[in-house]
Amino acid sequence: MGHQGSICRPVPGASLSEIVSVRQWLTSAADIRAYLEVRNKFIIHKPAALLGVIPSLVRPDFLIEIEVVVAVPTGKVKGPVTSHTRKRRPRDSSPAPGK
């Protein structure tokens, strides 16, 4: 398995130990063992995970797609807050107008 490319939106202040979920798609079952050997060197804890083998990805030259979700404790995020690091605001619980 070679490096095919990467698209990454890093979360400032996050670490690999804060990964809570990993979705992994491979285009060949023959690559599972090698992929897991590499992944397990970086992700040493046991987050929720899904690993699937599918016929192809959005680009034919991609062999693997990995989606990771991290949970960063409040106050640990460093740098600017962006759409992928922003905490969700609580829903407005005020009554609707005219109620």
N, C-alpha and C positions, 0 to 999 in steps of 0.2 A: 504494500500500500504506500503510495507516494503522496506528497502534499499536493492537493488539487487547488486550494484556494481557501480564503477565509473572509468572513464578514463578521465583525465583532463590535458590539457596543459595550465597552467596559463600564462597570459601575465603580466610580472612584471610592476607595475604601473597602471594597468587597474582596473576599479571599475565597479560594477554592473550598475551604471548609464550610462556607455559608451556602453552598449549593444545596437546594432542597429537592430539586427535580431535574431529571435529565431525560430528554427524548432523543433517541438515536435511530437513524434510518441508514441502512447499508444497502447497496445494490447487489451484493454477492454474499451468500452465506459462507463462502470460503474465507471471507475476510473477518469473520466474527472473532475467532481466537486472537489474531494479531491485533485487532482493534481493542479488545478487552485488555490485553496485556499492556498496551500503551495507556489506555484510559485509567486503568487501575494504578498506574504510577503517579497520576496527578490527582485523582479523586479517590482518596483512601478510606473515606467513610461510606455509608450506605444510604444515599438519597433515594427517594422514589425514582424508579427508572422504567423506561419502556425501550425495548430494542426490537426493531422490525426490519425485515428484509423485503424490499420492494423492487419492481423491475427497473425503475429509473427515477431520477430526480429531475428537477426543473431544467437543469442543463445536463446534457449527455456526458460531459467530462467530469461531473461531480460524482464521486463514489460514496460519500458519507455526508449526512446532514446531522448536525447536533444542535439541539435547543436546550439551553440551561436556564433555570430559574434560581435566583439567589434571594435570600432573606437577610438583609443587612440591618443590624440593630440601629435604632434611632440614635442619632448623634455620631455614628461612625462614618456616614457618607461624607466624603471629602469633595471639595470642588463644587462647581455649579450644579444645581438641580435641573435635570432635564426630564423630558416626558417619560423616560424609562426608569428614573430614580425618584420621581415625585411621589410622595405619599398621597393616597386618595383622601379627598376631603369627605367628612361625614355628610350624609344626605341632609338637606334642609328639612327639619322636622316641623317648621312652622306651618300652620294651616293654610290651605289654598285661599286666594282672595275670595271674599264673599262667603266664607264658611264660618 
